[in-house]
Amino acid sequence: MRIWRAVLILFFTLLVRDSFLTALVPGWRPELLLLITLLYGIRWGQKKGALLGAIAGGIEDLFLGRYLGLHLFGYLLAGVAAGWTGRRFFRENPLILIGLVFALTLVHQAFMYLLLSSFGFPASPVKLLTRVAWPLAFSNAVFAPFLYQPVAAIPLERKVSINI
Amino acid sequence: MGWLHRHRWVLMATVLLGLLLWTIGATRGPRTSSTWPESLLGDLLSPLQGGIARAAWAVQKVWQGAAQLTNLRAENETLRKQMEELSAVKRELAEKELENQRLRQLLNFATSSGYPTVMAAVTGRSADSWFNQIAINRGARDGIAPNMVVVTSQGVVGRVIRVTERTAAVLLLTDPESGIGAMVQRSRDTGVVAGELGSTSLMMKFFSREADVAPGDVIMSSGLNSYYPKGLIIGEVVKVGRSDYGLVKFAQIKPSVDLNRLEEVLVITRGPGS
């Protein structure tokens, strides 16, 4: 049942993002679910990162209603990549965490560009980098140290109790 | 002499008593002047009395103040609460006034445009960096259908792309996948307006290389697109240039509607092409 709690948390996060944060700061596009996926992957590894990414991406796709599966795929891979890099770097260092999130966001956006372009989505790589990827990577990196601990506490698996 | 000596205390007491009674009798009733001992005593003691009196008053005031402090604090708290409540009411009134203005403008537009419309509130906005769409609180049961045009009194917002029973998703003009047939209001030159990735402005590509367009020109829908009726305001030209080796003339357009601050919109329920 713990996975449903994670689903609820992500669902609520998306609601807050789309209905509250975007109204609070007009024009702001905080991709919170991507950031959560990256942080979770960095903390808990590839498998859990991929699972949470798939859930988060699936919810995002349902909300958007276009290119269904795009975010599921993108976030799943982002979770795997975050888990892979997280195990190879000292993740408790805030500076390394910031750097990882920054780089992983750029990689994710590049992947999204390749995927969307292959479906005929009109976007130029220069505009992607200057208007979307770079600002997003920057904002994700800034928020990463503050959200790392809360995100790491998101439950995905049933707690195992051992009675001796 | 022996008798006087023996009764001297009695005699002195009698004389003193007599003097006292006389004095009492002599000084009965109001007097306009005082005797010199009275004056001397009064003059000497007056400053001292004044000082003591002032000290007494001061102590009394402190005492009274201490006694009233509790009441004052309570009163202060009550007044502060009242002030906060009044401020909240004032803010609420200002918000209602703004909402009232927006709704009145929408109503005026709905009446003057002649289109059948449904008013809707914006309930959410896709915060994804790649796509620009909003959610509204009207759906199929309110007569909303895909491809219906969404506007405000300032101009075009976008079109409905997805409908549920109670909600609808609206593709904004600024979405890279949106497209609207448009024309320059002044010169009537036509083209297509589309959104750009990560930008709040629009890009109009003209069909003619010699299109007559200049900054400040108003751009409106041309009606050459099956979704949008003719004559709806899209925005204003801010920059003109050429792209694709100078083959295509384009104009950068600032949307007439602030698409980042939408709160209420009108859905034109006349179906596309009807």
Interface residues (C-beta under 8 A of the other chain):
Chain A: L15 R17 D18 S19 L21 T22 A23 P26 G27 W28 R29 P30 E31 L32 E60 F63 L64 G65 R66 H71 Q109 M112 L116 F121 P122 A123 S124 K127 L128 T130 R131 V132 P135 L136
Chain B: T123 G124 R125 S126 A127 D128 S129 W130 F131 Q133 A135 I161 R162 A169 P176 E177 A194 E196 L197 G198 S199 T200 D258 N260 R261
